Amino acid sequence: MSQITYFALASTFISLIVVFYVRSSTQWRARTLGRPLPPGPKTLPILGNMFNMPRVRPWIVYRDLSHVLGDIIHLHVLGQHIVVLGSAQAIYDYLEKRSANTSDRVQSPMIELSGSSLNIALMPYGQWWRRHRRSLWQYFHREATEGYRRTQQSAAHIFLQELCERPSDLREAIRLNLTAVIMKIGYDIPVQSKDDPYVQITKDALEGPVEGMVPGRFLVDFLPFLRHVPPWFPFAASQRLWVKWQAAGERLKNTPFKEAKAKLARGETTHSIVANSLERLSNMGISSPEEEEIVKNVGAIVFEAGTDTVLSTMLSVFSGVSLHPEVLAKAHAELDEVVGPHRLPDFSDKDSLVYINAIIKEATRWHTAFPMGVPHATVADDEFRGYFIPAGTMVIPNTWACMHDPEVYEDPGVFRPERFIRNGKLDPTVQDPTDFVFGYGRRICPGRYFAESALFINVACAIHVFDITPPLGEDGLPIEVKQGHTGGLISYPEDVRCTIKLRSATAEALISSHATAARQALNGQEQVVLAPVC
């Protein structure tokens, strides 16, 4: 081939690139109406900001970047636009006020690969999501959750006994508590031991969303073809994780549902969300596989109705009070005055236990369970504060940055419940962490009220009967606790070691007497009170 031919081909190729660039630029200008994208780090050709995506504690990296670029940051990775909102005002203005356009989810391959496809928090915005949301709301609106309080209280009493017998197994005791309540109200299946198979099923099923749903953590988010690499392929450790997570998600969805459905088929009297939903379909003459699939999904979603938030926040409470004896002393004084030594706290004490409520709010703020929230996505092209936000943009709220804003919370790294109290009452003028940790706009967590009830009864009961102090070494001296957060979509305190001891012989007697009755109640003698379903 002659040099002239090579020159002609090269010229043609360059001309095509120029034409494509000019055409794309013209279309982009017409689409954006000349509005710029939000500021962000410099991009590389094609790859964009791939190497700017933090994989470890991204909330801190983005917070620091916001100090330089402002509270709206834009990144671009292999065609995916990402916007990080770094202030409470930006989050409110965009995710709350613009919820009609910001309630979608980016449908990353990791949703399915992490076993999270039935998670309502990750479903795309549309009719399928609305049908699940409607079913969940019927069982988890504020009034409906009051019917679960007896079950939550019984589980709290068993939680105290577990801590009394195995104080070093705090995390497992909390997990048992949450699983027992959810299995009871969701399926009417009793769970009373940390060795129960359902405790492990729940633990395995939550691992996928926690570890897998961090934006940018897995390249498959941006290179979807990687999902087809077989698990046996060399260096395919991620693929082997995905197989494990998907199997765990299926077990969570199917195993308890089959048991609950079998109870109904045998004619057993059962009171649970799944049984109630199936009976309702039967009474209406509906035998649609799609409707039954929604019931099955809702049953599994119940496990995620604030469970992860409760576990993380409970660990934060124990960590916070163990490191701050003055906080524990004030909590003990309030409980002694309101409740007294001869009974355990119950839900009727909630309004009177101001300091306990403040401890829960502070733990929620101090160690934020969802530091980067759950990413939203825009439905259509949008404009925000003069910036162009393309359709399909992943919008990440930096909740942790809001909870650690020194202009809102003085000394944000300090555990100080008093910041939420004024004149002996909760101060409504202080930014409430619960307005952030349960999500935003139309995607707010449907299990919020259920989670808040679980937090109150477990924290109040535990602090009432236990002294919670720093961990001790073999020499009897306090061990230094490493303060920090774990990574993942859901974050936990990094070091939750502490010493848990009974406050008195009276406390021990209270735990023993209440735990026996609680185990009988959760074993089937206590009926879950379900709200009327329309």
N, C-alpha and C positions, 0 to 999 in steps of 0.2 A: 504494500500500500504506500503511495507516494506521500511526501510531506504535505502536499497541498490537500490531500484527502484528510490526513490527520488534523490539519489546521481547520478544515471545514467542519469536521465532526466536533472538534473542541469549541469552535465558535458557536455551533448550533447548541451544544450542551450549555455553554455559558449563557447564551441568549435565553434558553428555556428557564434557567435558574433566575435570571433577572426578571423575566416575565412573571414567573411564579412569585417572586419576592414582591414585585410591584403590585400584583393583583392581591396577594395576601395582605399587604400593608394597606391598600385601598379599602379592602373589605373590613379590616380591623378598625381603621379610622371611622368608617361608616357605622360600625357596630358600637364603638365606644363613644361616638360623638365628640371625639377629641379629649375625653376624660382620661386621666392617667390611672394606672394601677396603683395601689397603695405602695409605700416605700418598702424596700426589702434588701437583703444582701445581693451582691453582684452575682449574676448567673453565668454559667458556662454554656456554650452552644450545645443544643440537644439535651444535655443532662440537666441543665438548669441549676437548681440549688440542691442537687442530690447529696453533695458532700457537706451541705450546711444543715442537714436534718439531724438534730441531736438524738441519740439513741439512749442516753442515760440522763435521767431527770431533766427532760426537755423543758419543764415548766420554769426551771431556774434560768436556763439558757435564753428562753423567750422573754422572761421578765427583764433580764439584763439587756437584751436587744431592744425591748420597748423603751428603755431609758434613753437609748440613742436615736431610735427611729420614730417613736411615738406609739400610741396604743392600738394602731392598726398596722400589721406587718404582712407583707405579701411574699410568698415563696412559690416557685414553679419547678416541678419535678416531672420530667418526661411527659409533659402535656397536662399534668394535673395542677390546677391552681389551688393554692392553700392560703387562707387568711387566718392570722392569729389575732384574737382580740385580747388586749392586755389590761383592760380596766373595767370596773363594774359599770361605768357609764356606757362604754362602748358595747359591752355585752347586753345591757338593758335596751339600748337604742336599736340594736340590730336584731338580736335573737328574740327579744320580747315584743317590741313594737312592730317588727317586720316578720313575725312568725309565719304569716301566710306564704312567704317566699323562702324562709330559712328553716323549714321543718323537715326537709328531706335528709337522707343519709347517703353518703357516697357508698356505692355497692362494691366494696373491695372484695377480691377473692378470699381474703382472710376471714370474712364473715362466715362463709361456708367451711373453710379449712379449719377454723378454730372451733367448729361445732356450735356456732352461734346463730345459725340461720333462723331459728325460731324465737330468738330473743327480740321482744317487741322494741327494745331500745335501739336495735340495729335494723329493723325492717324499713324498707323504703316507704315514703309518705304516699298514702293512697288508700283505696278501699280495703285491701287486705289488712293493712295496719289498723284502719278505723274499726273493723269488725273485731279484731283482737282487743283493741283499746276499750271498746264498748263493753265487751264481756268482762274484762278485768275491772273496769270502773264499777260495775254492779256489785262486785265483792270487796272493793278496796276504797270506796269513797269514805269520808270521815265517819259517818254514822255506821256504815257497814263494819268498819274495823273495831267498833266498840263491842261487837259480838264475839271477838276473838280474845278479849282481855282476860277472861278466866283461863283460857288455854295458855296465854302468854304468862300469866301469873303462876300457874302450876309449873310451867317449864322453868321459870325463874327460881322457884323453890328447889327444884332438882339441880339447877345450876349451882346453887349455894352448897348443896351436899357434895356435888362433884368437886368443887373447889376446896371444900373442907377435907375431903379424903385425898385429893391429888392436886395440891396447890401449885405444883410446877407445870401442870398441864392446862394452863389458862386458855390457850388458843383452841385446844380440843374441847374444853368444857363449853366455850362459847359456840363452837360449831355444832356440838350436840344439842345445845339449847335451841338454836335456830332451826336445825333440821327437824327436831321433835315437834316444834310448833307448826312448821310448814307441812310436814307429813300428816299431822292431825287435821289441820283445817283444809288442806288440799285434797287428801285422799282418805282420811280417817284410818290411817295406818300408824300404830304405836311405835315409837322409837325411844328407847330408854338407856341405851348403852353406846359408848363411843365405838364399840366394835360392831355395831349394827351395820349390815351391808349398805343401807341407804345413806349412812354418814359418809362412807367412802365414795359412793356414787355421786353424791352432791359435791364432795371435794374435787373429784376428778373432773366433773362437768364444768366447774367454775374456773378451772385452771386455764382452759383454752381462751375464754374471753379476757381473762386477766393478763395473760402473757402474750396473746396473739394480736389483740386489738389496739396496739400502740402505733399511731401513724408513723410510717417510715421505718418501722423496725424490721419488716420483712420485704425484700426486694420484689416479691410477687405482687405487692400492692401496685407497683409501677410497671412490672414486666409480667403480665398475667400468664404468659406461656410457661413460666416456671412451675406452675401447678401441675403440669403434665410430666414433670421429671419423676420417674419411679422411685419409690422409697429405698430400693436396694442399690440405687446408683451411688457411686462413691461421692462423698461430701454432701450427701442428701439428708443431713441430720434434721433439717426443717421439715422435710417431707415425712419423716418418721414421726415427728411430733404431730403433724396434721392428722395422720391416720389415727393416732391415739386420741386426739381431741374430738375428732368426729365420732368415733366409737363411744366415747364418754357422753357426748351430747345425745346420742341415740338411746343409750341406756337410761339417762335421766328422763327422756321423753316417754319411753315405752314401758319400762319395768313397773313403776308404781301405777301407771294408768291401767295396765293389764290386771293388776291385783285389785284395784278399786272396781273395775268393770266386772271382774269375776265375783266379787262380793254381791254386787247387784244381781247378777245372773243366778246366784244361789238363793236369792230372796232375803239376804241379810239386811237388817235395818242399819243404815249407814248415813251419816251426816257429814258431808264434805262438799267442797266446791265442785269437784269432778262429778260426784254422784248426783248432786243437785242439778248440774247442767245436763247430764245424760237423761235424768228423769224428765226434765223439762222438754227436751227434744222428743222423748217418747210420748209424753202427754199431748204434744202438739202434732204428733203423727209425722215427724220429720226423721228420715233415715238417711240423710245425705252424708256420704263419706267426707265431704268438705266440712260440714258442720261438726262432725265428730273429730275431724282433724283439728279444728279450732279449739274444741274442748281439751283435746290431748295437749295441744300447744300451751293453752292457758294454764293447765295444771303444771307443766314444766316451768312456765314463766313465773309462777308463784315463787319458785325458788329464788328468782332474781328480783323479787319485789322488795328491794331495799336490803336484802340479806348481806350483800358485800359491804354496803355502807355501815350497817350495824356492826359487823365483825371488825372492820377497820376502826370505827369510832369507839367501840368498847375497849379495844386494845389501847387506844389513845388515852381513854379515861384512866385505865390502870397505870399506864406509863406516867401520865401527868401527875396524878395524886401521889404516886410512890416517890416521885422526885421533889414534891413540894409538900412537906409535912404540915405547913400552915394551912394549905387548902384542905387537906384531910381533916385537920382539927376543926375547921369551921363547918365542914360538912357533917362531922359527927355531932357537933353542938346543935345544929339545926335539926337533925334527925332525932336526937334525944329529946328535944323540946316538942317537936310536932308529933312524932310517932311514939316515943317512949320505949323502954327496954323490953316490954312484955308482948310485943307483936311485931310483925313485919310490915313494911310500907305497902300500901296498895294504891290503886289509881285515884281513890278519893283524896289522897294526900298531895296530888300533883301540884295544885295551885299554891299550896302552902310551902312546898319545898323549893323556894326560890333559888337557893344556892345550888342545889342539886341540878336544877334546870340550867343554871349558868355554867356549871361544870360540863354538862353535855354540849352546850353551845360552844364553849371554849375548846373542848376536845375535837369537835367537828371542824372548827376553824384551824386549830393548831396543826393537826395532821390531817390534811384534806384527803378524803377517801378517793375522790376522782379529781386529781390535780389539774388535768386538762379536759375535764368533762368528757362527754361523748361527742365526737365531731358532728356538726350539722352539715348540710349541703344546700346550696341555693337551687331553686327550681328554674328560675329564669334570670337573664341578665339584669343587673341591678346597679344602682348608684347609692353610695353611702359616704357622706361627708365630702362629696365632690370627687370621690374615687370610683372607678369602674370595677364592679365585681361580676365576673363572667358567670353564666349559668353552669351549674355543676361544681362550683368552687367548694372545697372543703373548708368549713369555718370552725376553727378550734377556739373555744373559750378558755383562757388561762385562769381557771378558777383559783388555783393556788396563789397566783399573783394578787388577786383581789383579797384573799384571806390574809395576806401578809403585806398589805399596803400600809406603810407607817403613817400615812396621812389619815387613815381610817382607824387603825388599831395601833396605839402607841406600844413600842417595843413588841412587834408582832411575833418574835421568836420566843417570847416568855409565856408560860402557861399561867394565865391570870383571869380566873372566872369573874372577878369583881368588875371587869370592864363592861359587863352586861347588866350591872345592877346600879340603880340610883334610888335613894330613899327607901331601901328595903324591898324594892320591886324590880322586875325585869324592865330595863330601859328600852322603850320602843324606838328611841331616836338612834340607837346603835345599829349599824348594819347587821342583819340577822344572817348567820352563815347558812341556815337551812333554806334561805331563798336562792342559794347558789349550788349547794352540793347535790340537790335532787334534780338538777337539770333546768332547762329554760323553755319558755314559750309552750308550744303545743306538745313538746317532747318531755315535759316534766315527768318524773318517775311516778307511775300509778301507785306504787307501794309506799309513798311518803308517810302517810298517817300510820300505817302498820309499823314501819320502821321506827317512827318517833315513839310509839307506844312501847315497842320492844326495848328501846334504849332507856326510857325512863324507868320501867319496872325492874330491869336487870341492874342498872347502875344504883338506883335507890336501895334495893335489897342488899346488894353486895357491900356497899359502903356502910350500911347500917350494922352489919354483923362482923365485918373484917377490919383489921388494921392492914393497910397496904403500904409497904415501906420499900426502900431500895434493896436489891439482892445482896446477899451476904456470901463471902467466900468461905473456904474451909476454916480459915482463921477467925471467923466471926465478924470480920470487918466488911464494911460496904464495898461492893464492886462498882467500878465506874461504868455507867451505862452509856452506850454509844447512841446519841440522838441523831435521827435522820429518817429518811423515807426509803422504802423499797421502790423499785421501778415498776412499770406495767400500767395498764389502763387504770387499775385499782391499786392504790398505794396503801401500805401498812407501815406502822412504826417499825424501824429497823431492829431495835432491841427492846423486847417487852419483858425482860427478866425483872421480877420483883418478888418480894417476900409477902406472902398472904397468910395471916394468922387470925384466929378468932379473937374478938374483943373481950369475950367473957364466957363463963359457963352458961349464963342465961342465953347468950347468942347460940351456943351449941345446941341447947335444948330446943330452941325455936326452930333451928334448921332441921333437926331430927324429926320433930313432930309434923312440920309442914311438908317435908319431903315424902313421907310415907303416904299422906293423903294425896299429894300431887301425882305420885306414880300411879296410884289407883285411878285417879281422874284421867290421866293421859292414856291409860291402858284400855279405855273404852267406856268407863262409867260417866265421863263428863261429855256432854253433848255440845258440839259447836253450834253457836247461834248464828245462822246465816240470815243476811238481810233479804227481804222480799225482792224477787227479780221480776222486772217488768217485761 
